[in-house]
Amino acid sequence: MNVKKIAIFASGSGTNAENIIVYFSENELIEVDSLWSNKPGSGALERAEKYGVETLVFNRQQLYESEETVQNLKERGIDLIVLAGFLWLIPRNLIDNFKIVNIHPALLPEYGGKGMYGMNVHRAVVENKDPESGITIHWVNTVYDDGKIIFQARCPVLPDDTPEDVAQKVHELEYKYYPSVIEDILKKED
């Protein structure tokens, strides 16, 4: 039985990472091998440790100027890197060696690119009076939020919704769909 291994990259509080860890905790064919963060002390690290998932912290030099991160991921036998609130641009050496998927809290190609994350996105959606928002799960390439779209889910934005209201609706979509789309991606590889 060939178990598929996920490495999660996260910079923030780690709610999506935790949701993914819990989703795969009973899966015999897919496991969350490790959680990687560029922020020592991030909530994502604490959440992963709570579930016994190995955590690793790296800096800019390790990610961008050496092969250390790529080598470590290869040695671990990682099948898929999952970005869950990871804010750095992924370097070419990782893209050339691994399949990498990301989730964005808007309907790409709208509201993508550098600086468009979290509440920045939800504020822009509300300010532009968009009738809907949602999530986009996409492959990662060398440009922020530019990779091929794998999946989108939508939610309505009501005229009196605040950015916080939109954030809540989008988070619900993230929790509902991200783990199952990851599972589908890994099952298709068999």
Secondary structure by P-SEA (a helix, b strand, c coil): cbbbbbbbbbccccaaaaaaaaaacccccccccbbbbcccccaaaaaaaaaccbbbbbccccccccaaaaaaaaaacccbbbbccccccccaaaaaccbbbbbbcccccccccccccaaaaaaaaaaacccbbbbbbbbbccccccccccbbbbbbbcccccaaaaaaaaaaaaaacaaaaaaaaaaaac
